């Protein structure tokens, strides 16, 4: 792996989705609440297609994160909390780019 790829990989921001699980923040498409029938169908479809990642550790699912790879990540953290963490990461990333 060349040095440029190593630098890009090391600067990747990770979004905490609960219970010491993280996802690549720059690959997140949507953060959804898990309280509607369409979202639950989305989860079921992802499970059938083997695109589901369960990061709840057996706890109640409170939010779903859609990734650009079409994977669906289940989280036991409220969607507002995940969204707030995402916004904080993106803000820090923009500040860092501005300093360079």
C-alpha positions as CSV (number, residue, x, y, z in Angstrom):
1,X,0.0,0.0,0.0
2,X,1.5,3.3,-0.9
3,X,2.0,6.2,1.6
4,X,-0.9,8.3,0.2
5,X,-3.5,5.5,0.8
6,X,-2.1,5.0,4.3
7,X,-2.6,8.7,5.1
8,X,-6.1,8.7,3.8
9,X,-7.0,5.6,5.8
10,X,-5.6,7.0,9.0
11,X,-7.5,10.2,8.7
12,X,-10.9,8.5,8.3
13,X,-13.4,9.6,10.9
14,X,-15.2,6.9,12.8
15,X,-18.8,7.4,14.1
16,X,-19.6,5.7,17.4
17,X,-22.9,3.8,17.0
18,X,-22.8,2.4,20.6
19,X,-21.2,-0.4,22.6
20,X,-17.7,0.3,21.2
21,X,-18.9,-0.1,17.6
22,X,-18.0,2.4,14.9
23,X,-18.7,2.9,11.2
24,X,-16.9,5.1,8.7
25,X,-18.5,8.5,9.0
26,X,-17.9,9.5,5.5
27,X,-19.8,6.5,4.2
28,X,-23.0,7.3,6.1
29,X,-26.0,8.1,3.9
30,X,-28.8,8.3,6.4
31,X,-29.6,8.0,10.1
32,X,-33.2,6.9,10.7
33,X,-35.5,6.3,13.7
34,X,-36.6,2.7,14.1
35,X,-40.3,3.5,14.8
36,X,-42.0,3.2,11.4
37,X,-43.1,0.2,9.3
38,X,-41.2,1.2,6.2
39,X,-37.9,1.4,8.2
40,X,-38.6,-2.0,9.7
41,X,-39.3,-3.4,6.2
42,X,-35.9,-1.9,5.1
43,X,-34.3,-3.8,8.0
44,X,-36.0,-7.1,7.0
45,X,-35.0,-6.6,3.3
46,X,-31.4,-6.0,4.4
47,X,-31.5,-9.1,6.6
48,X,-32.8,-11.3,3.7
49,X,-30.1,-9.9,1.4
50,X,-27.4,-10.4,4.0
51,X,-26.6,-6.7,4.2
52,X,-27.6,-6.2,7.9
53,X,-25.1,-5.4,10.6
54,X,-26.5,-5.7,14.1
55,X,-24.5,-3.5,16.5
56,X,-27.2,-3.5,19.3
57,X,-25.6,-6.3,21.4
58,X,-29.1,-7.7,22.0
59,X,-30.6,-4.4,23.2
60,X,-33.6,-2.7,21.6
61,X,-33.0,-1.2,18.2
62,X,-33.5,2.6,18.3
63,X,-31.9,3.7,15.1
64,X,-30.8,2.5,11.7
65,X,-27.8,3.8,9.8
66,X,-27.8,3.4,6.0
67,X,-24.3,3.1,4.5
68,X,-23.2,4.0,0.9
69,X,-22.4,0.3,0.4
70,X,-26.1,-0.4,0.9
71,X,-25.5,-2.1,4.3
72,X,-27.9,-1.4,7.1
73,X,-26.5,-0.9,10.6
74,X,-28.7,-1.4,13.6
75,X,-27.9,0.7,16.7
76,X,-29.3,0.7,20.2
77,X,-28.6,4.5,20.4
78,X,-31.3,7.1,19.7
79,X,-31.1,8.6,16.2
80,X,-30.8,12.1,17.7
81,X,-27.7,11.0,19.6
82,X,-26.1,9.3,16.5
83,X,-26.9,12.4,14.4
84,X,-25.4,14.7,16.9
85,X,-22.2,12.6,17.0
86,X,-22.1,12.7,13.2
87,X,-22.5,16.4,13.1
88,X,-19.7,16.9,15.6
89,X,-17.4,14.7,13.6
90,X,-18.2,16.5,10.4
91,X,-17.7,19.9,12.0
92,X,-14.3,18.8,13.4
93,X,-13.3,17.5,10.0
94,X,-14.2,20.8,8.3
95,X,-12.3,22.8,10.9
96,X,-9.3,20.5,10.4
97,X,-9.4,21.0,6.6
98,X,-9.6,24.7,7.1
99,X,-6.4,24.8,9.1
100,X,-4.4,23.0,6.4
